[in-house]
């Protein structure tokens, strides 16, 4: 089974003015494609791993041969992270979550505004490249965490509900080195319906 990049669910320019067409083209067509190609190359000699999804590989890294474990962690992570990222954004997004997710966010973080502040702070403080996440832990509680590089929380037994990419390739063409401006603008494209679905199914 070859891992593949699925088509974006919207046009490259659909998230403007918050995320530019140029960034989306570079991010999807170059970076995401590279992770998928590298993952397929790493797995090619291991036919027994061919039927496993990228998520299964990440949740069972100890079962991946040591010779390719780092490559799988990095590239399956890049594939899964970006596949989620495209889905939890949409044109004319933003606003606030509803229902049980909204209640849980208020319960764990005080208010939606407090949640945004804490999420943005975690993303801004991530040194170098990585992601900031809203996850559900093993006890079913919500947490904000950040991870390095393309590490995915599911490798640590956490369920990722939503995540924002804070690698420079996600924002530098538009926001230069001012990551906090990108983090603040990103809330305008969040697809809360998709995030709520991930929360419900986690």
Residue pairs with C-beta under 8 A, 6 or more apart in sequence:
1 50
1 51
2 40
3 36
3 39
3 40
3 54
3 76
3 79
4 36
5 28
5 32
5 33
5 36
5 79
5 83
6 83
6 86
8 24
8 28
8 86
9 86
9 87
9 90
10 90
10 91
12 21
12 24
12 25
12 28
13 20
13 21
13 24
14 90
14 91
15 24
15 89
15 91
15 189
18 185
18 186
18 188
18 189
19 89
19 171
19 174
19 185
19 186
19 189
20 173
20 174
22 173
22 174
23 169
23 170
23 171
23 173
23 174
26 169
26 173
27 82
27 165
27 169
27 170
28 82
28 86
31 78
31 82
31 167
31 169
32 78
32 79
32 82
32 83
34 78
35 74
35 75
35 76
35 77
35 78
35 79
35 82
35 150
36 75
36 78
36 79
38 71
38 74
38 75
39 54
39 71
39 72
39 75
39 76
39 78
39 79
42 68
42 71
42 72
42 75
43 49
43 50
43 68
43 72
46 65
46 68
49 57
49 64
54 76
54 79
54 80
55 80
55 154
57 64
57 72
57 76
58 72
58 73
58 76
58 77
58 80
58 152
58 154
58 155
59 154
59 155
61 69
61 72
61 73
61 155
64 72
73 150
73 151
73 155
74 149
74 150
75 150
76 152
77 149
77 150
77 151
77 152
77 155
78 150
80 152
80 154
81 131
81 150
81 152
81 163
81 165
82 165
84 160
84 162
84 163
84 198
85 163
85 164
85 165
87 191
87 194
88 162
88 163
88 190
88 191
88 194
88 195
88 198
89 189
89 190
89 191
90 189
90 191
90 194
91 189
93 188
93 189
93 190
93 191
93 192
94 187
94 188
94 189
94 190
95 190
95 192
96 102
96 112
96 192
97 105
97 112
97 192
97 195
97 196
98 192
98 196
99 196
100 199
100 200
101 161
101 192
101 195
101 196
101 199
101 200
102 112
104 142
104 199
105 112
105 115
105 142
106 112
107 142
108 115
108 141
108 142
108 143
109 115
109 118
109 142
109 144
115 144
116 187
118 144
119 132
119 134
119 144
119 164
119 183
120 132
120 180
120 183
120 184
122 132
122 144
122 145
122 146
123 132
123 146
123 164
123 166
123 179
123 183
124 166
124 179
124 180
124 183
125 146
126 132
126 146
126 148
126 166
128 148
129 148
129 149
129 166
129 167
129 168
130 146
130 147
130 148
130 149
130 151
130 166
130 167
131 146
131 147
131 150
131 151
131 163
131 164
131 165
131 166
132 144
132 145
132 146
132 163
132 164
132 166
132 183
133 144
133 145
133 146
133 147
133 153
133 158
133 160
133 161
133 162
133 163
134 142
134 143
134 144
134 160
134 161
134 162
134 163
134 195
135 142
135 143
135 144
135 145
135 153
135 158
135 159
135 160
135 161
136 142
136 143
136 158
136 159
136 161
136 199
136 202
137 143
137 158
137 159
138 157
138 158
142 161
143 158
145 153
145 158
146 166
147 153
152 160
153 159
153 160
154 160
159 202
160 198
161 195
161 198
161 199
161 202
162 190
162 195
162 198
164 170
164 183
164 186
166 179
166 182
166 183
168 177
170 182
171 179
171 182
174 182
175 181
175 182
175 185
